[in-house]
Amino acid sequence: MTDTAIIEIALRTMLVALKLSAPILVTSLVIGFTISLFQSMTQIQEFTLSFVPKVVGVGIALLVCGNWMLHTLVDFTQDLFASIPGLLS
């Protein structure tokens, strides 16, 4: 196993992690920004007002993107397991 193979696996792992976390993080960011903008315009300072919509939004994002996320992770794992014999030789 060479240094370049290790770096390639680490890079692919980080890219898959970024792709898998992006829908959840972007959803949370957009909802948080929208609620913060609403709170600053109306001067309502309630913490649960930002928490509950984020939880609901992240749940919806998981329902919508969960199938794609699972297939991406399974494909990455299968590719990684398939490359083990080539890495050991």
C-alpha positions in Angstrom: 0.0 0.0 0.0 1.6 3.3 -1.1 1.3 6.8 0.2 -0.7 7.9 -2.9 -3.2 5.1 -2.4 -3.8 6.2 1.2 -4.2 9.8 0.2 -6.6 8.8 -2.6 -8.7 6.8 -0.2 -8.7 9.7 2.4 -9.7 12.2 -0.3 -12.5 10.0 -1.6 -13.7 9.5 2.0 -13.8 13.2 2.7 -15.6 13.9 -0.6 -18.2 11.3 0.2 -18.6 12.7 3.7 -19.0 16.2 2.2 -21.6 15.0 -0.3 -23.6 13.2 2.4 -23.6 16.1 4.8 -24.3 18.8 2.3 -28.2 18.4 2.1 -28.6 18.5 5.8 -26.2 21.4 6.4 -27.5 23.5 3.6 -31.1 23.0 4.8 -30.2 23.9 8.3 -28.3 26.9 7.1 -31.1 28.3 4.9 -33.7 27.7 7.6 -31.5 29.3 10.3 -30.8 32.3 8.2 -34.5 32.8 7.3 -35.6 32.5 10.9 -32.8 34.9 12.1 -33.8 37.4 9.4 -37.5 37.1 10.6 -36.4 37.5 14.2 -34.4 40.5 13.5 -37.2 42.2 11.5 -39.8 41.5 14.2 -37.5 41.7 17.2 -38.8 38.4 18.6 -36.0 36.7 20.5 -37.3 33.2 21.1 -34.8 30.3 20.9 -37.4 27.6 20.2 -38.5 29.6 17.1 -35.3 28.7 15.4 -34.9 25.2 16.8 -38.2 23.6 15.8 -38.2 24.6 12.1 -34.6 23.4 11.8 -35.5 20.0 13.2 -38.5 19.7 10.9 -36.4 20.9 7.9 -33.6 18.4 8.6 -36.1 15.6 9.0 -37.6 16.5 5.6 -34.2 16.7 4.0 -33.4 13.3 5.4 -36.6 11.9 4.0 -36.0 13.4 0.6 -32.3 12.7 0.3 -32.0 9.6 2.5 -32.3 7.1 -0.3 -29.6 8.9 -2.4 -27.4 9.2 0.7 -27.7 5.5 1.5 -26.9 4.4 -2.1 -23.9 6.8 -2.2 -22.5 5.3 1.0 -23.1 1.7 -0.1 -21.5 2.3 -3.5 -18.4 3.9 -1.8 -18.1 1.0 0.6 -18.4 -1.6 -2.1 -15.8 0.1 -4.2 -13.5 0.3 -1.2 -13.9 -3.4 -0.4 -13.4 -4.3 -4.0 -10.2 -2.4 -4.1 -8.7 -4.2 -1.1 -7.0 -7.0 -3.1 -5.3 -4.4 -5.3 -4.1 -2.4 -2.4 -2.5 -5.4 -0.6 -0.5 -6.5 -3.6 
